């Protein structure tokens, strides 16, 4: 049996999966050569060929003129390998730090998904009998809520709050494609009567996506029972053999570059929260949610660079001067008068060297590129006004592509660039905001599940170690509620009025209205009944707002006219 060294195994694996990295190096080299030889069609053709290949189109049969998409189909576990995913991650991290548009898209999604101040947790039972009986007193649910809020203040391994964990995790998941939260313990304080006891309390440690990958000494199992840092085991199910996920390998190295001597830890599925969006079946690792617009971001940056260079070229060509004799006038009128009084005539221009010297003097004094002309000579600027209308439309298209990839309306990310852009009707804007709100509600669900699972994990420890929440009710896990952040729809009143009119006309029901919010009619009714009974038991009085003009009373009565209301 021939054994290979870990270095040879690594080299073979890199050669098998490192096509994007090798193409990136080839593209950089060809771009350098094309820059050194700008008049060479061959160098330019080679550069564009490598670039199209790297960006996804293979210009093999087209001569490099346009992209050719090959019919190469394989499973997701082969497409999202270690090297390819790391290259995607590197590029998207660059754009998240160097693109104001991408930063705005992420910030808006963070605000409406995990909330401006995080996700808040409440404890209360669905049945209000117990809470009504103990109205005004401290119940187990009140104490549990206080215990969770105390934990939220510093539930991270380095003292991060839950709000900070959610915001950083949301950004990492959007940019890197996934986020890992490791369940661990650190020393904390617990109040026991009049004493404060130091114990190891549960906490969450954030692990970035690039830390999870296959160990160097296990590359022989890659593609079999190890796929991009995810460990599997073979399970027999009847006559079929299936792979069952076991956990994730995390690199413990603190260095910049990974080496063969690095140590890895296998995290079990019950020891880590893995948050990502799967785009394909059997996709075990996440990809950036903005990968669809990576090429558009690159084009947008290139377009800005082209326009800035053109503006710079046009702005410096601003000073031209003429003379009837073919010579240039002196720079200062006072110097001309002084020379005339002294009997000194202006020296004629004898050649290109003198003309260039006079142009240099004018250029230094005016700060612009200067050129001299004889009488009746004209210089015409053929450069168009920049940016042109076509360029503005291309700008609009690329910005819209980035916003579309992030599922965020353009009106929330960036205002219109010109008077001809971003002209939309109110109905169209409301439709975009409604669509974005529906996406934010769906994206919120995975963060809600994470927070709920984390709270349950912590409370299972707290009920056995914190006297304040000892002896919990048997169904305490079902009494945990997390509310969604505010909606991005600014015209909620218009939508609400339309829903109430359909409800009053019998064209809709409560489940159709409450279903998109992830709740049912019975859940909301029980919640309202509980709140109303608690307010009645505490003697709290509330009043409903007056009906606005055009509203339909829900009791079927007729809304009084203003003159009737005065009587």
C-alpha positions as CSV (number, residue, x, y, z in Angstrom):
1,X,0.0,0.0,0.0
2,X,1.4,3.3,-1.1
3,X,1.0,6.1,1.5
4,X,1.2,9.8,0.6
5,X,2.4,12.6,2.8
6,X,-0.1,15.1,4.0
7,X,1.5,17.7,1.8
8,X,0.9,15.6,-1.4
9,X,-2.7,14.9,-0.3
10,X,-3.2,18.6,0.2
11,X,-1.7,19.4,-3.2
12,X,-3.8,16.9,-4.9
13,X,-7.0,18.2,-3.2
14,X,-6.1,21.7,-4.1
15,X,-5.5,20.8,-7.7
16,X,-8.9,19.1,-7.8
17,X,-10.9,22.0,-6.2
18,X,-8.7,25.1,-6.7
19,X,-9.8,26.1,-10.2
20,X,-11.2,29.5,-9.0
21,X,-8.0,30.3,-7.2
22,X,-5.7,29.3,-10.1
23,X,-7.9,31.3,-12.5
24,X,-7.7,34.3,-10.2
25,X,-3.9,34.2,-10.3
26,X,-4.0,33.8,-14.1
27,X,-6.4,36.7,-14.4
28,X,-4.2,39.0,-12.3
29,X,-1.1,38.0,-14.4
30,X,-2.9,38.5,-17.7
31,X,-4.3,41.9,-16.5
32,X,-0.8,43.0,-15.6
33,X,0.5,42.0,-19.0
34,X,-2.4,43.7,-20.7
35,X,-1.7,46.9,-18.8
36,X,2.0,46.8,-19.8
37,X,1.1,46.3,-23.5
38,X,-2.2,48.3,-24.0
39,X,-2.0,48.1,-27.8
40,X,-1.7,44.3,-27.9
41,X,-4.9,42.7,-29.0
42,X,-3.6,39.3,-27.9
43,X,-2.8,40.4,-24.4
44,X,-6.3,42.0,-24.1
45,X,-8.0,38.9,-25.5
46,X,-6.2,36.6,-23.1
47,X,-7.1,38.8,-20.1
48,X,-10.8,39.0,-21.0
49,X,-10.8,35.2,-21.7
50,X,-9.5,34.5,-18.2
51,X,-11.8,37.0,-16.7
52,X,-14.9,35.5,-18.4
53,X,-13.8,32.1,-17.3
54,X,-13.3,33.2,-13.7
55,X,-16.6,35.0,-13.5
56,X,-18.6,32.0,-14.7
57,X,-18.6,32.1,-18.5
58,X,-16.2,29.8,-20.4
59,X,-15.1,31.5,-23.6
60,X,-13.7,28.3,-25.0
61,X,-15.7,28.1,-28.3
62,X,-16.4,31.8,-28.8
63,X,-12.9,33.2,-29.1
64,X,-13.3,35.2,-25.9
65,X,-15.9,37.5,-27.4
66,X,-18.8,36.5,-25.1
67,X,-19.5,33.9,-22.4
68,X,-20.3,30.3,-23.0
69,X,-22.1,28.5,-20.2
70,X,-21.2,24.8,-20.2
71,X,-23.7,22.1,-19.4
72,X,-21.8,20.8,-16.3
73,X,-24.2,19.6,-13.6
74,X,-23.2,18.0,-10.4
75,X,-24.3,17.8,-6.7
76,X,-24.1,20.8,-4.4
77,X,-21.5,19.1,-2.2
78,X,-19.1,19.2,-5.2
79,X,-20.0,22.8,-6.2
80,X,-19.6,24.3,-2.8
81,X,-16.2,22.9,-1.9
82,X,-13.6,24.4,0.5
83,X,-11.6,26.5,-2.0
84,X,-14.6,27.8,-4.0
85,X,-16.6,28.8,-0.9
86,X,-13.5,30.5,0.6
87,X,-13.0,32.5,-2.6
88,X,-16.7,33.6,-2.6
89,X,-16.4,34.5,1.0
90,X,-13.3,36.6,0.4
91,X,-14.8,38.6,-2.4
92,X,-18.1,39.3,-0.6
93,X,-16.2,40.4,2.5
94,X,-14.4,43.0,0.4
95,X,-17.7,44.3,-1.0
96,X,-19.3,44.5,2.4
97,X,-16.5,46.8,3.5
98,X,-16.1,48.8,0.3
99,X,-19.5,49.2,-1.1
100,X,-21.9,51.8,0.4
101,X,-24.8,50.2,-1.4
102,X,-24.2,46.8,0.0
103,X,-23.7,48.3,3.5
104,X,-27.1,50.0,3.2
105,X,-28.8,46.8,2.1
106,X,-27.3,44.9,5.0
107,X,-28.2,47.6,7.5
108,X,-31.8,47.8,6.3
109,X,-32.2,44.0,6.5
110,X,-30.7,43.9,10.0
111,X,-33.2,46.6,11.2
112,X,-36.3,44.7,10.0
113,X,-35.1,41.2,10.7
114,X,-33.3,41.1,14.0
115,X,-34.6,44.5,15.1
116,X,-32.8,47.7,16.0
117,X,-32.4,46.5,19.6
118,X,-32.4,42.7,19.1
119,X,-35.3,40.3,19.6
120,X,-37.1,40.5,22.9
121,X,-38.4,37.4,24.7
122,X,-41.6,37.2,26.9
123,X,-42.9,34.4,29.1
124,X,-46.6,34.0,29.6
125,X,-49.0,31.1,29.4
126,X,-51.7,30.8,26.7
127,X,-54.3,30.3,29.4
128,X,-54.7,33.5,31.5
129,X,-56.3,31.8,34.5
130,X,-53.1,31.5,36.6
131,X,-51.9,35.0,35.7
132,X,-55.3,36.5,36.6
133,X,-55.4,34.7,39.9
134,X,-51.9,36.2,40.7
135,X,-52.6,39.6,39.2
136,X,-50.2,42.2,40.6
137,X,-48.0,39.5,42.1
138,X,-44.7,38.1,40.9
139,X,-45.3,34.8,39.1
140,X,-42.8,32.3,37.7
141,X,-43.2,33.7,34.3
142,X,-42.2,37.2,35.5
143,X,-39.1,35.8,37.2
144,X,-38.2,33.7,34.2
145,X,-38.4,36.8,32.0
146,X,-36.1,38.8,34.4
147,X,-33.6,35.9,34.5
148,X,-33.5,35.7,30.6
149,X,-33.1,39.5,30.4
150,X,-30.1,39.4,32.8
151,X,-28.5,36.6,30.7
152,X,-29.1,38.6,27.5
153,X,-27.0,41.5,28.8
154,X,-23.8,39.3,28.6
155,X,-24.6,36.0,27.0
156,X,-21.6,36.0,24.7
157,X,-18.2,34.4,25.4
158,X,-16.5,37.8,25.4
159,X,-19.4,39.5,27.2
160,X,-21.4,40.4,24.1
161,X,-25.1,41.0,24.6
162,X,-27.8,39.1,22.7
163,X,-28.4,42.2,20.6
164,X,-24.8,42.3,19.5
165,X,-24.7,38.5,18.8
166,X,-27.8,38.9,16.6
167,X,-26.5,41.9,14.7
168,X,-23.0,40.4,14.1
169,X,-24.5,37.0,13.3
170,X,-27.0,38.5,10.8
171,X,-24.2,40.4,8.9
172,X,-21.9,37.3,8.9
173,X,-24.7,35.1,7.6
174,X,-25.6,37.5,4.8
175,X,-22.0,38.2,3.7
176,X,-20.3,34.9,4.5
177,X,-23.3,32.7,3.9
178,X,-23.5,31.1,7.4
179,X,-22.8,31.7,11.1
180,X,-21.9,29.3,13.9
181,X,-22.8,29.8,17.6
182,X,-20.9,27.4,19.9
183,X,-22.6,26.4,23.1
184,X,-20.1,26.7,25.9
185,X,-19.7,27.9,29.6
186,X,-17.9,30.7,31.3
187,X,-17.6,31.8,34.9
188,X,-20.6,33.9,36.1
189,X,-22.5,35.0,39.2
190,X,-25.8,33.6,40.5
191,X,-27.7,35.1,43.4
192,X,-28.6,32.5,46.1
193,X,-30.5,34.2,48.8
194,X,-28.2,36.9,50.3
195,X,-25.1,35.4,48.7
196,X,-23.6,35.5,45.2
197,X,-22.2,32.3,44.0
198,X,-19.6,31.9,41.1
199,X,-20.7,29.2,38.7
200,X,-20.1,28.3,35.1
201,X,-23.1,29.7,33.2
202,X,-24.0,28.9,29.6
203,X,-22.8,31.3,27.0
204,X,-22.5,31.5,23.2
205,X,-19.3,31.8,21.2
206,X,-19.4,33.1,17.7
207,X,-17.3,31.1,15.1
208,X,-16.8,32.5,11.6
209,X,-17.4,30.4,8.6
210,X,-13.8,30.2,7.4
211,X,-12.9,28.5,10.7
212,X,-14.9,25.4,9.7
213,X,-13.2,23.2,7.1
214,X,-11.8,19.7,6.7
215,X,-8.6,18.9,8.7
216,X,-5.4,18.4,6.6
217,X,-4.9,14.8,7.8
218,X,-8.5,13.8,6.8
219,X,-8.4,14.9,3.1
220,X,-8.5,11.2,2.2
221,X,-12.1,11.1,3.5
222,X,-13.2,14.2,1.6
223,X,-16.2,13.5,-0.6
224,X,-16.9,10.2,1.2
225,X,-17.7,10.8,4.9
226,X,-16.2,14.3,5.1
227,X,-17.6,17.2,3.0
228,X,-16.2,20.6,3.4
229,X,-15.7,20.4,7.2
230,X,-18.9,18.5,7.9
231,X,-18.4,15.1,9.3
232,X,-20.8,12.2,8.4
233,X,-21.2,8.6,9.3
234,X,-22.7,5.8,7.1
235,X,-26.0,4.5,8.4
236,X,-27.8,1.5,7.0
237,X,-31.5,2.0,6.4
238,X,-32.8,-1.3,5.0
239,X,-31.0,-1.9,1.8
240,X,-29.8,1.7,1.4
241,X,-26.7,3.3,2.9
242,X,-27.2,6.9,3.8
243,X,-25.0,9.6,5.3
244,X,-26.0,11.0,8.7
245,X,-24.5,14.3,9.8
246,X,-22.3,14.1,12.9
247,X,-20.8,17.5,13.4
248,X,-18.4,20.2,12.2
249,X,-14.6,20.5,12.4
250,X,-13.4,23.8,13.7
251,X,-9.8,25.0,13.4
252,X,-8.3,26.1,16.8
253,X,-5.3,27.8,15.3
254,X,-4.7,31.4,16.2
255,X,-2.3,32.1,13.3
256,X,-3.0,34.0,10.1
257,X,-2.2,31.1,7.7
258,X,-3.3,27.5,8.3
259,X,-0.6,24.9,8.6
260,X,-0.4,21.2,9.0
261,X,0.2,21.4,12.7
262,X,-3.1,23.1,13.3
263,X,-5.5,21.4,15.7
264,X,-9.2,20.8,15.0
265,X,-12.2,20.2,17.3
266,X,-15.2,18.2,16.2
267,X,-18.4,20.0,17.3
268,X,-21.4,17.8,17.6
269,X,-24.8,18.9,16.2
270,X,-26.1,19.5,19.7
271,X,-23.1,21.7,20.6
272,X,-23.5,24.3,17.9
273,X,-26.2,26.5,16.2
274,X,-25.6,26.6,12.5
275,X,-27.5,29.3,10.7
276,X,-27.5,29.6,6.9
277,X,-29.8,29.7,3.9
278,X,-29.7,26.5,1.7
279,X,-30.1,27.2,-2.0
280,X,-30.0,23.6,-3.2
281,X,-30.8,20.2,-1.9
282,X,-28.1,18.5,0.2
283,X,-26.2,21.8,0.6
284,X,-24.5,21.4,4.0
285,X,-22.7,24.8,4.0
286,X,-24.0,28.2,3.3
287,X,-23.1,30.7,0.5
288,X,-23.4,34.4,0.6
289,X,-26.9,35.8,0.0
290,X,-25.2,38.4,-2.2
291,X,-23.3,36.1,-4.4
292,X,-25.8,36.7,-7.2
293,X,-24.8,40.3,-7.5
294,X,-21.0,39.9,-7.0
295,X,-20.4,40.5,-10.7
296,X,-22.7,43.5,-10.7
297,X,-20.8,45.1,-7.8
298,X,-17.6,44.6,-9.7
299,X,-19.0,46.3,-12.8
300,X,-20.4,49.1,-10.7
301,X,-16.9,49.8,-9.3
302,X,-15.4,49.6,-12.8
303,X,-18.0,52.0,-14.1
304,X,-17.3,54.6,-11.3
305,X,-13.5,54.3,-12.0
306,X,-14.1,54.9,-15.7
307,X,-16.2,57.9,-15.1
308,X,-13.8,59.4,-12.6
309,X,-10.9,59.1,-15.0
310,X,-13.0,60.7,-17.8
311,X,-14.0,63.5,-15.6
312,X,-10.4,64.1,-14.5
313,X,-9.2,64.1,-18.1
314,X,-11.9,66.6,-19.2
315,X,-11.6,68.9,-16.2
316,X,-7.9,69.7,-16.7
317,X,-8.2,70.8,-20.3
318,X,-9.6,74.2,-19.6
319,X,-7.0,76.9,-20.6
320,X,-6.2,78.0,-24.1
321,X,-4.6,81.2,-25.4
322,X,-4.0,82.9,-28.8
323,X,-1.6,85.4,-30.3
324,X,-1.6,87.0,-33.7
325,X,2.1,86.7,-34.2
326,X,2.3,83.2,-33.1
327,X,3.9,84.0,-29.7
328,X,2.4,83.8,-26.3
329,X,1.7,86.9,-24.2
330,X,3.5,87.3,-20.9
331,X,1.7,85.9,-17.8
332,X,1.4,89.2,-15.9
333,X,0.2,92.5,-17.5
334,X,2.4,94.5,-15.1
335,X,5.5,92.6,-16.3
336,X,4.5,93.5,-19.9
337,X,4.2,97.2,-19.1
338,X,7.6,97.2,-17.3
339,X,9.4,95.5,-20.1
340,X,7.9,98.0,-22.6
341,X,9.1,100.9,-20.5
342,X,12.6,99.4,-20.4
343,X,12.6,99.0,-24.2
344,X,12.4,95.3,-24.1
345,X,10.1,93.6,-26.7
346,X,8.5,90.2,-26.1
347,X,10.7,87.5,-27.4
348,X,9.1,85.6,-30.3
349,X,8.5,81.9,-30.0
350,X,11.3,80.2,-31.8
351,X,10.2,76.6,-31.5
352,X,8.3,74.0,-29.7
353,X,10.6,74.1,-26.7
354,X,9.7,77.8,-26.0
355,X,6.0,77.1,-26.6
356,X,6.1,74.2,-24.2
357,X,7.9,76.4,-21.6
358,X,5.3,79.1,-21.8
359,X,2.5,76.5,-21.6
360,X,4.1,75.1,-18.4
361,X,4.1,78.6,-16.8
362,X,0.4,79.0,-17.6
363,X,-0.4,75.5,-16.3
364,X,1.4,76.2,-13.0
365,X,-0.5,79.5,-12.5
366,X,-3.9,78.3,-13.5
367,X,-3.7,74.7,-12.3
368,X,-5.1,73.4,-15.6
369,X,-3.6,71.9,-18.8
370,X,-2.6,74.9,-21.0
371,X,-2.1,75.0,-24.8
372,X,-1.3,77.8,-27.2
373,X,-2.9,78.7,-30.6
374,X,-2.3,81.1,-33.4
375,X,-4.9,83.5,-34.6
376,X,-7.9,81.8,-36.3
377,X,-7.0,78.5,-34.8
378,X,-9.8,76.6,-33.0
379,X,-9.8,73.7,-30.6
380,X,-13.0,71.7,-30.3
381,X,-13.7,69.5,-27.3
382,X,-15.4,66.3,-28.7
383,X,-15.8,64.7,-25.3
384,X,-19.5,64.4,-24.3
385,X,-21.1,65.6,-21.1
386,X,-20.4,63.0,-18.4
387,X,-22.0,60.9,-17.2
388,X,-24.2,60.5,-20.2
389,X,-27.8,59.4,-20.1
390,X,-26.9,55.9,-21.1
391,X,-24.3,55.7,-18.3
392,X,-26.9,56.9,-15.8
393,X,-29.3,54.2,-17.0
394,X,-26.5,51.6,-16.6
395,X,-25.9,52.9,-13.1
396,X,-29.5,52.5,-12.3
397,X,-29.6,49.0,-13.6
398,X,-26.6,47.8,-11.6
399,X,-27.9,49.4,-8.4
400,X,-31.3,47.8,-8.9
401,X,-29.5,44.4,-9.4
402,X,-27.7,44.8,-6.1
403,X,-31.0,45.8,-4.3
404,X,-32.8,42.9,-5.9
405,X,-30.2,40.4,-4.8
406,X,-30.6,41.7,-1.2
407,X,-34.4,41.7,-1.4
408,X,-34.5,45.3,-0.3
409,X,-36.5,48.0,-2.2
410,X,-34.4,50.6,-4.0
411,X,-36.4,53.4,-2.3
412,X,-35.0,52.3,1.1
413,X,-31.4,51.9,-0.1
414,X,-30.6,54.9,-2.3
415,X,-32.6,57.9,-3.7
416,X,-32.9,58.6,-7.4
417,X,-29.8,59.7,-9.2
418,X,-31.4,62.0,-11.7
419,X,-34.7,63.5,-12.7
420,X,-35.3,60.7,-15.2
421,X,-34.7,57.9,-12.7
422,X,-36.7,56.1,-10.0
423,X,-40.1,57.5,-11.1
424,X,-42.6,55.2,-9.6
425,X,-46.3,55.3,-8.7
426,X,-47.5,55.0,-5.1
427,X,-49.0,51.6,-5.8
428,X,-45.8,50.3,-7.2
429,X,-43.8,51.5,-4.2
430,X,-46.3,50.0,-1.8
431,X,-46.1,46.7,-3.7
432,X,-42.3,46.7,-3.3
433,X,-42.5,47.5,0.4
434,X,-45.1,44.7,0.9
435,X,-42.8,42.2,-0.9
436,X,-39.8,43.3,1.1
437,X,-41.8,43.0,4.4
438,X,-42.9,39.5,3.4
439,X,-39.2,38.5,2.8
440,X,-38.1,40.1,6.1
441,X,-40.8,38.1,7.9
442,X,-39.6,34.9,6.4
443,X,-35.9,35.6,7.1
444,X,-36.9,36.5,10.7
445,X,-38.2,33.0,11.3
446,X,-34.7,31.4,11.4
447,X,-33.4,34.0,13.9
448,X,-36.5,33.5,16.0
449,X,-35.9,29.8,16.1
450,X,-32.3,30.4,17.1
451,X,-33.1,32.8,19.9
452,X,-35.9,30.4,21.2
453,X,-33.6,27.4,21.1
454,X,-30.8,29.4,22.9
455,X,-33.2,30.5,25.6
456,X,-34.6,27.0,26.1
457,X,-31.0,25.7,26.4
458,X,-30.2,28.4,29.0
459,X,-33.4,27.9,31.0
460,X,-32.8,24.2,31.2
461,X,-29.7,25.0,33.1
462,X,-31.3,27.9,35.1
463,X,-34.2,25.8,36.4
464,X,-31.7,23.5,38.1
465,X,-29.2,26.2,39.3
466,X,-31.1,29.5,39.8
467,X,-33.5,29.4,42.8
468,X,-35.7,32.2,41.2
469,X,-36.9,29.9,38.5
470,X,-37.0,26.6,40.3
471,X,-40.1,24.4,40.1
472,X,-41.2,25.6,36.6
473,X,-44.6,24.7,35.2
474,X,-44.5,21.5,33.0
475,X,-45.3,23.4,29.8
476,X,-42.9,26.3,30.3
477,X,-41.2,25.7,26.9
478,X,-44.5,26.5,25.2
479,X,-44.9,29.8,27.2
480,X,-41.9,31.5,25.5
481,X,-42.8,34.1,22.9
482,X,-40.7,36.3,20.6
483,X,-42.1,39.3,18.8
484,X,-41.2,40.3,15.3
485,X,-39.5,43.7,14.7
486,X,-41.5,46.5,13.0
487,X,-42.5,46.3,9.4
488,X,-40.9,48.3,6.6
489,X,-44.2,49.1,5.0
490,X,-44.7,52.8,5.7
491,X,-48.3,52.8,4.5
492,X,-49.6,50.3,7.1
493,X,-52.8,52.4,7.6
494,X,-53.8,52.0,3.9
495,X,-53.3,48.3,4.0
496,X,-55.0,47.9,7.4
497,X,-58.1,49.8,6.2
498,X,-58.3,47.7,3.1
499,X,-58.1,44.5,5.2
500,X,-60.8,45.7,7.5
501,X,-63.1,46.6,4.6
502,X,-62.6,43.1,3.2
503,X,-63.2,41.6,6.6
504,X,-66.5,43.6,7.1
505,X,-67.7,42.6,3.6
506,X,-67.1,38.9,4.2
507,X,-64.4,38.7,1.5
508,X,-61.7,37.7,3.9
509,X,-61.3,36.1,7.4
510,X,-58.9,36.5,10.3
511,X,-56.6,33.6,9.3
512,X,-56.1,35.1,5.9
513,X,-55.0,38.4,7.5
514,X,-52.9,36.9,10.3
515,X,-51.4,34.0,8.4
516,X,-48.6,36.0,6.7
517,X,-47.5,37.1,10.2
518,X,-47.0,33.5,11.3
519,X,-49.8,33.4,13.8
520,X,-53.4,32.0,13.7
521,X,-56.7,33.5,14.7
522,X,-57.0,31.3,17.8
523,X,-53.6,32.3,19.0
524,X,-54.3,36.0,18.7
525,X,-57.8,35.7,20.3
526,X,-56.4,33.9,23.3
527,X,-53.7,36.5,23.7
528,X,-56.2,39.3,23.5
529,X,-58.5,37.6,26.0
530,X,-55.6,37.1,28.4
531,X,-54.5,40.7,28.1
532,X,-58.1,42.0,28.5
533,X,-58.8,39.9,31.6
534,X,-55.5,41.0,33.2
535,X,-56.3,44.6,32.6
536,X,-59.8,44.2,34.0
537,X,-58.5,42.4,37.1
538,X,-56.0,45.3,37.6
539,X,-58.6,48.0,36.9
540,X,-56.8,49.4,33.9
541,X,-59.0,51.5,31.6
542,X,-58.2,51.9,27.9
543,X,-60.1,53.7,25.1
544,X,-60.1,52.9,21.4
545,X,-59.3,55.7,18.9
546,X,-62.2,57.4,17.2
547,X,-63.2,56.2,13.7
548,X,-61.6,58.1,10.9
549,X,-63.7,59.3,7.9
550,X,-64.5,56.4,5.6
551,X,-64.0,53.6,8.2
552,X,-66.6,50.9,8.7
553,X,-67.7,50.2,12.3
554,X,-67.0,46.6,13.1
555,X,-70.3,46.3,15.1
556,X,-72.3,46.9,11.9
557,X,-73.6,50.3,13.0
558,X,-73.6,53.4,11.0
559,X,-70.9,56.0,11.6
560,X,-72.5,59.2,12.8
561,X,-72.1,62.3,10.7
562,X,-70.2,65.3,12.2
563,X,-73.4,67.3,12.7
564,X,-75.0,64.4,14.4
565,X,-72.1,63.9,16.7
566,X,-72.3,67.5,17.8
567,X,-75.9,67.0,18.9
